[in-house]
Amino acid sequence: MKYKKSKKRIEFGDFQTPYVLALKICERLKEEGISPATIIEPSCGLGAFIKAAVKTFPSVNQIYGFDINEEYLDILRTDVSVFKSKPSVYIEKTDFFSHDWKKQISLASEPLLILGNFPWVTNTTQSVIGGINLPHKSNFHNTNGFDSINGNANFDISEWMFIEVFRWLAHRNGDIAMLLKKSVARKVVLYAERNNLNMQNAFLIDIDAKKHFGAFVDACLIVIQIRHESKNSDYDYIEYRNFDDKIGQMTGHRRGMAVKNMSLFDNYSHFLGESPIRWRSGVKHDMAQIMELKNVNNVLSNGLDETLNIESKYLYPLLKGSDIGSGNQWRNTYLLVTQRHTGEDTSHISVDAPLTWSYLVKHKERFASRRSTIYKRAYQFSIFGIGDYAFLPWKIAICGFYKSIQFRLIGPIEDKPVMFDDTVYYISFHTEREALEALQKISSNEYLALLSSMMFVDEKRPIKAGVLNKIDWSQI
C-alpha cells in the first residue's frame, strides 16, 4: 500500500500547496493589481488556492476547480460548502489531458486568472514508473535525434501543461500564476519568446520548496500577464528572491542566451564573440568502476577492488570535477584512455599493451551494457570527449557543477597531460606561458562579470560550455 501511494504521488507530481503559501501568493497577486472575474485552477487537489482566492479577491464571480483525484475533490466540496453565495465555486473531476479547455475558457468572464500548482514530474520519470499521467506524445520542442539521445527530449509535465495554458489564452485576456520548478519557469518564458506568444509584465518569486513541500528542488511562483490589446510582448522578467523582495533583478534572453543579470550583461557584452580556444568537456566513458583507477602504495586497483597489473601506456592522471571545484590536489588516480580521438579503432591496444587489452576484454560485457546509444555503433571500449586537445600539457579547467567561478591552471603530472571527467570544461595550451597569459585574462574582473551575468546558480550545471565559448577573452 505504501508503494502504491508513493508511486501515485510521483506519477501525479502530487505536492499539495499549503494554505498559508496559497494565501501569501494570492495577496501578492492582489498587490500587483490582479483582479480577476473568473479563476480556473486546472489541478486543484485539496483546493488551497481556491480557499485563498475566495478570501483575497472580492472581484471574483466564479471559481472553477478541476482535478483527477476524486478523494481530494470530495474533501474540497465539503470545505467550500460553507462559502457564501459569492463567488460561485464549481468543483469537477476531470483529466487535464482530455478536458475541453477551449470551451471552458470561451465561457468564462474576463479578466481570467489561471492559478495553481502543476505536477512536478518529468515524462521520463513517468516512463520509469509506468505512469499514465501524460499528454499525447508530441515533439513540442522539435528536438532532433541527437537531442533525444542526450536527454534533451525529456521534459517536465508541468512545462507541457503551462504551454497549453498559453494556447487557452490565445484570444483571451488574463493572468497566469503557477508554482513551478525554476528551470521549468525559465523554459516556458523562452518558449513564449521563440514562438512570439503574447505576454507582458512577467515575474518570478523564489519559493522555499523544502519548507513548503519537503522537496529538494528550486521552485518559484511565475506570473505572466496576457493582454491582447497590447501589440508588444515583453519577454524580460523580474526574479524576486522571496515575497519580501520588492526590487528583484531583471532577467531574460539576449543574443540567444539566457541572462541572469541584465545590467551586468549590458556593461560587458562587448566581450561577446567566440572564445579563441574552444572549451571542451572532459572524457565521457560511463565506466568509472573499470576506467578510473587508484594507486595506493604502488598497487593499482579499480572500483571493483580488483588489483591490476597493466601497462602504463594508456594510463593518464585524472582530476575529477569535485577535485577542480574544491581545489583538491591530484589524489593518485588515473584514467584508462583507450583512444586519442573519437572514432579511433581500439583493437591496436591488443598489440601495444596486451595486459591492458586483457583487462578490457575481461570486462567487455560491462562495456557492451552501457546504456547511452552513442556507444552502440562505436568501436569496442570507445570513449568520448577525446582529441588532440586532451593531450596538450597545460590546461585551464573549471567544474560546471559548482556555483562559484574557480578556474585552475593544471600542468602535467608524471610527465603526462592530466585528464578530466565530463563535469569539467577546459582549454588546452602547448606551453605554461600561453596558459598563464590566458588565465590572467580569464580571471579578470571583466571576464568574471560577464560570465556571472549568464550564470543561474540554482541550475544543476550553472557553468556551461556554450556560454564559455561565447566570451572572447582575447579582447580583454
C-alpha positions in Angstrom: 0.0 0.0 0.0 2.9 2.3 0.8 4.4 1.6 -2.6 1.1 2.4 -4.3 0.8 5.7 -2.6 4.4 6.7 -3.3 4.1 5.7 -6.9 0.8 7.6 -7.2 2.4 10.7 -5.7 5.3 10.5 -8.1 3.1 9.8 -11.1 0.8 12.8 -10.5 3.6 15.1 -9.1 1.3 15.3 -6.0 2.8 18.2 -3.9 -0.3 19.8 -2.2 0.1 23.6 -1.7 -0.1 24.6 1.9 -2.9 27.1 2.5 -0.5 29.6 4.1 1.6 29.7 0.9 -1.5 29.9 -1.3 -2.8 32.9 0.7 0.5 34.7 0.5 0.6 34.1 -3.3 -2.9 35.5 -3.7 -2.2 38.5 -1.6 0.9 39.3 -3.7 -1.1 38.9 -6.9 -3.6 41.4 -5.5 -0.8 43.8 -4.7 0.3 43.5 -8.3 -3.1 44.8 -9.4 -4.5 41.4 -10.5 -8.3 41.5 -10.0 -9.9 38.5 -11.8 -13.6 38.0 -12.6 -13.0 34.2 -13.2 -10.4 31.9 -11.6 -9.6 28.5 -13.0 -7.4 26.1 -11.1 -6.7 23.1 -13.5 -5.2 20.8 -10.9 -6.8 22.0 -7.6 -6.1 19.0 -5.4 -7.4 19.8 -1.9 -8.1 23.4 -3.0 -5.7 25.6 -1.0 -5.7 28.2 -3.8 -9.5 28.1 -4.1 -9.9 28.9 -0.4 -7.2 31.6 -0.5 -8.7 33.2 -3.6 -12.2 33.4 -2.0 -10.7 35.3 0.9 -8.4 37.6 -1.2 -10.2 38.6 -4.4 -13.5 40.5 -3.9 -13.8 40.9 -7.7 -14.1 37.2 -8.5 -17.5 35.9 -9.5 -16.7 32.3 -10.5 -14.0 29.9 -9.4 -13.6 26.6 -11.2 -11.6 23.8 -9.6 -10.6 20.7 -11.6 -8.7 17.6 -10.5 -8.4 13.9 -11.3 -8.4 12.8 -7.7 -12.0 12.2 -6.5 -10.9 11.8 -2.9 -9.4 15.3 -2.8 -12.5 16.7 -4.5 -14.9 15.2 -2.0 -12.9 16.9 0.8 -12.9 20.2 -1.1 -16.6 20.1 -1.8 -17.2 19.8 1.9 -14.9 22.7 2.6 -16.4 25.1 0.0 -19.9 24.3 1.0 -19.6 26.8 3.9 -18.9 29.7 1.5 -21.5 32.4 0.9 -23.3 32.8 -2.4 -20.4 34.9 -3.9 -18.2 33.7 -5.5 -19.7 30.6 -7.1 -17.4 27.7 -6.8 -17.6 24.8 -9.2 -15.7 21.6 -8.5 -15.3 18.9 -11.2 -13.4 15.7 -11.6 -11.5 15.8 -15.0 -8.4 14.6 -16.7 -6.3 17.7 -17.7 -5.1 16.0 -20.9 -8.6 15.2 -22.2 -10.7 18.1 -20.9 -12.2 20.6 -23.4 -10.4 23.6 -22.1 -11.1 25.7 -25.2 -14.8 25.5 -24.5 -14.2 26.0 -20.8 -12.2 29.2 -21.4 -14.6 30.5 -24.0 -17.5 30.6 -21.5 -15.5 32.4 -18.7 -15.7 36.1 -18.0 -12.6 38.2 -18.3 -10.3 39.0 -16.8 -9.2 35.4 -16.2 -6.7 34.1 -13.7 -5.3 30.6 -14.3 -3.9 29.7 -10.9 -2.3 26.7 -9.2 0.5 24.2 -9.0 1.1 21.8 -11.8 2.7 18.4 -11.2 6.4 18.3 -10.6 7.3 15.2 -12.6 9.0 14.5 -15.9 7.9 12.3 -18.8 11.0 10.2 -18.3 10.1 9.5 -14.7 6.6 8.6 -15.8 8.0 6.0 -18.2 10.2 4.5 -15.5 7.4 4.0 -13.0 4.8 3.1 -15.7 2.7 6.2 -15.1 0.0 7.2 -17.5 -0.4 10.8 -16.4 1.0 12.1 -19.6 0.0 14.3 -22.6 -0.4 12.7 -26.0 3.1 12.1 -27.4 4.3 15.1 -29.4 7.7 16.6 -30.1 6.6 20.0 -28.9 10.2 21.3 -28.6 11.0 19.9 -32.1 14.1 18.2 -30.7 16.2 16.3 -33.1 17.5 12.7 -32.8 20.8 13.8 -31.2 19.0 15.8 -28.6 16.8 12.9 -27.8 19.8 10.6 -27.4 21.4 13.1 -24.9 18.2 13.5 -22.9 17.2 16.9 -24.2 13.8 15.4 -25.3 13.0 14.9 -21.6 10.6 17.5 -20.3 8.5 18.3 -17.2 4.8 17.5 -17.5 4.2 21.0 -16.0 6.1 22.6 -18.9 3.7 21.0 -21.4 0.7 21.9 -19.3 1.8 25.6 -19.0 2.3 25.9 -22.7 -1.3 24.6 -23.1 -2.4 27.5 -20.9 -0.8 29.9 -23.3 -2.9 28.3 -26.0 -6.1 28.6 -23.9 -5.4 32.4 -23.7 -4.5 32.8 -27.4 -7.5 35.1 -27.8 -8.4 35.9 -24.2 -7.1 38.4 -21.7 -5.9 37.0 -18.3 -3.1 36.2 -16.0 -1.3 33.0 -15.3 0.1 32.4 -11.8 1.6 29.0 -11.3 4.1 27.2 -9.0 6.8 25.5 -11.0 10.3 24.4 -10.8 12.5 27.4 -11.6 14.1 25.5 -14.5 10.7 24.9 -16.0 9.6 28.5 -15.5 12.5 29.8 -17.5 11.8 27.2 -20.2 8.2 28.4 -20.7 9.3 32.0 -21.0 11.9 31.0 -23.6 9.2 29.0 -25.4 6.9 32.0 -25.4 9.7 34.2 -26.8 10.7 31.7 -29.6 7.1 31.3 -30.6 6.2 35.0 -30.4 3.4 34.4 -27.9 1.7 37.3 -26.2 3.0 38.0 -22.7 3.7 41.1 -20.6 4.8 42.0 -17.0 6.2 38.6 -16.1 7.9 38.0 -12.8 9.2 35.1 -10.7 9.3 34.8 -6.9 11.5 32.1 -5.3 9.7 29.6 -3.1 11.3 27.5 -0.3 10.3 24.1 -1.7 11.9 22.3 1.2 9.9 24.2 3.7 6.5 24.1 2.0 6.7 20.8 0.1 9.5 18.8 1.6 11.0 18.8 -1.9 14.7 19.4 -2.6 14.2 21.4 -5.8 14.5 25.1 -6.8 10.9 26.3 -7.2 9.2 29.6 -7.8 5.9 31.3 -8.5 5.8 32.5 -12.1 3.2 35.2 -13.0 2.6 36.2 -16.6 0.1 38.8 -17.9 -1.6 38.4 -21.3 -3.3 41.4 -22.8 -4.0 41.2 -26.5 -4.7 44.9 -26.9 -1.0 45.3 -26.3 0.8 44.8 -29.6 4.3 44.5 -28.0 5.2 41.5 -25.9 7.9 41.7 -23.3 9.9 38.6 -22.6 12.1 40.0 -19.9 11.0 39.3 -16.4 12.0 40.1 -12.8 13.2 37.5 -10.4 12.5 38.1 -6.7 14.4 36.3 -4.0 11.3 36.0 -1.8 8.0 37.6 -1.1 9.6 40.4 0.9 11.9 41.4 -2.0 10.4 44.3 -3.8 13.4 45.2 -6.0 14.3 42.0 -7.8 16.6 41.5 -10.7 15.8 41.8 -14.4 16.3 38.6 -16.3 15.7 37.4 -19.8 17.5 36.5 -23.1 19.9 38.3 -25.3 21.6 37.0 -28.4 20.1 33.6 -28.0 21.5 33.3 -24.4 19.8 33.3 -21.0 20.9 36.3 -19.0 20.5 36.4 -15.2 21.7 39.9 -14.6 20.7 42.3 -17.4 22.6 45.4 -16.2 25.8 43.5 -15.6 25.5 41.8 -19.0 24.9 45.1 -20.8 28.1 46.6 -19.2 30.3 43.8 -20.6 28.5 42.3 -23.5 31.1 43.9 -25.9 33.4 41.0 -25.0 31.0 38.5 -26.5 32.1 36.7 -29.6 34.0 33.4 -29.8 36.5 32.0 -27.4 40.0 32.0 -29.1 40.3 28.4 -27.9 37.3 26.1 -27.7 36.2 24.9 -24.3 35.9 21.2 -24.2 34.3 18.8 -21.7 36.3 16.0 -20.1 36.2 12.4 -21.0 32.9 10.6 -21.1 33.1 6.8 -20.6 30.2 5.7 -18.3 32.5 3.1 -16.8 34.0 4.6 -13.6 34.5 1.3 -11.9 36.6 0.0 -14.7 38.3 3.1 -16.2 39.1 5.1 -13.1 41.9 3.5 -11.2 43.7 4.2 -7.9 47.3 3.8 -7.0 47.9 3.0 -3.3 51.4 2.1 -2.2 52.2 1.3 -5.9 49.3 -1.1 -6.1 46.8 -0.3 -8.9 43.1 -1.1 -8.3 39.7 -0.4 -9.8 36.3 0.4 -8.4 35.6 -3.3 -8.0 38.6 -3.6 -5.7 40.4 -5.7 -8.3 44.2 -5.5 -8.3 45.6 -4.7 -11.7 48.8 -5.4 -13.4 48.7 -3.5 -16.7 51.0 -1.3 -18.8 51.2 2.5 -18.1 51.0 3.3 -21.8 47.3 4.2 -21.7 47.1 5.5 -18.1 46.8 9.2 -17.5 46.5 11.3 -14.3 42.8 12.1 -13.6 41.3 15.1 -11.8 37.5 14.9 -11.4 35.1 17.8 -11.3 35.0 17.7 -7.5 38.8 18.0 -7.4 38.8 21.0 -9.7 35.9 22.7 -7.9 37.1 22.2 -4.4 40.8 22.9 -5.1 42.0 19.4 -4.3 45.4 18.2 -5.5 45.9 15.1 -7.5 45.0 12.0 -5.5 46.9 9.3 -7.3 44.0 8.4 -9.6 44.3 7.5 -13.2 42.1 7.3 -16.2 42.4 4.5 -18.7 42.3 6.3 -22.1 41.6 3.9 -24.9 41.6 6.4 -27.8 43.4 9.5 -28.9 40.4 10.8 -30.9 36.8 9.9 -31.2 36.1 7.0 -33.5 39.6 5.5 -33.4 39.8 1.7 -33.7 40.8 0.3 -30.3 42.0 -3.1 -31.4 45.6 -1.9 -31.7 45.7 -2.0 -27.8 45.9 -5.8 -28.0 49.4 -5.4 -29.6 50.6 -2.2 -27.9 49.5 -3.2 -24.4 48.4 -6.8 -24.2 47.8 -6.7 -20.4 45.6 -3.7 -20.7 43.7 -5.4 -23.6 43.2 -8.5 -21.5 41.8 -6.3 -18.7 39.4 -4.6 -21.0 38.3 -7.8 -22.6 37.7 -9.3 -19.1 35.0 -6.5 -18.6 33.7 -6.4 -22.2 30.2 -7.3 -21.1 30.1 -4.2 -18.9 31.2 -2.0 -21.8 28.6 -3.6 -24.0 25.9 -2.8 -21.5 26.5 0.9 -21.4 23.1 2.5 -21.8 23.9 5.5 -23.9 23.2 4.9 -27.6 26.4 6.8 -28.5 28.3 3.6 -27.8 26.2 1.3 -29.9 27.9 1.9 -33.2 31.3 2.8 -31.8 34.4 0.6 -31.6 34.8 -1.7 -28.6 35.9 0.1 -25.4 35.3 3.6 -27.0 35.2 6.8 -25.0 34.0 10.3 -26.0 35.3 13.8 -25.3 38.8 12.9 -26.6 41.0 14.5 -29.2 44.4 16.1 -29.7 43.4 18.9 -27.4 43.2 16.4 -24.5 46.9 15.5 -24.8 48.3 19.1 -24.7 50.3 19.5 -21.4 48.8 22.8 -20.0 45.1 23.4 -19.3 42.8 25.8 -17.6 39.8 24.0 -16.1 36.6 24.7 -14.3 33.8 22.4 -12.9 30.4 23.0 -14.4 28.5 21.9 -11.3 29.9 24.5 -8.9 28.1 27.7 -8.1 31.3 29.8 -7.7 33.7 30.6 -10.6 37.0 28.9 -9.9 39.4 28.5 -12.8 42.5 26.4 -12.2 45.8 26.1 -14.1 46.7 22.4 -14.4 50.1 21.2 -15.7 51.5 17.8 -16.4 51.7 15.1 -13.7 54.3 12.4 -14.0 55.2 13.9 -17.4 51.7 13.2 -18.8 48.8 15.5 -19.5 46.0 15.4 -17.0 42.6 14.1 -18.0 39.2 15.3 -16.6 35.8 13.7 -16.2 32.9 15.1 -18.2 31.8 17.5 -15.4 34.8 19.6 -16.2 35.3 22.2 -19.0 38.8 23.1 -20.1 41.0 24.8 -22.7 44.5 23.5 -23.6 47.9 25.0 -24.4 51.3 23.9 -25.6 53.2 26.0 -23.1 52.8 27.2 -19.5 53.4 30.8 -20.6 50.5 30.7 -23.0 48.3 29.2 -20.3 49.3 31.8 -17.7 48.6 34.7 -20.2 45.1 33.3 -20.9 44.4 32.7 -17.2 45.2 36.3 -16.5 42.5 37.4 -18.9 40.0 34.8 -17.9 40.5 35.8 -14.2 39.9 39.5 -15.0 37.0 41.4 -13.5 35.6 41.9 -16.9 35.5 38.3 -17.8 34.2 37.2 -14.5 31.4 39.8 -14.5 30.2 38.8 -18.0 30.3 35.1 -17.1 28.4 35.6 -13.8 25.7 37.7 -15.6 24.8 34.5 -17.5 25.0 32.1 -14.6 21.9 30.6 -12.9 23.3 29.2 -9.7 20.0 27.2 -9.0 20.6 25.1 -12.1 22.2 21.7 -11.9 25.1 22.9 -14.1 25.5 26.7 -13.5 28.6 26.9 -15.7 28.1 25.8 -19.3 30.5 25.3 -22.2 28.1 27.1 -24.6 28.5 30.3 -22.5 32.2 29.9 -22.0 32.7 29.5 -25.8 30.9 32.8 -26.5 33.2 35.0 -24.5 36.2 36.4 -26.5 38.8 36.7 -23.7 41.5 37.8 -26.3 39.8 41.3 -26.3 40.5 41.7 -22.5 
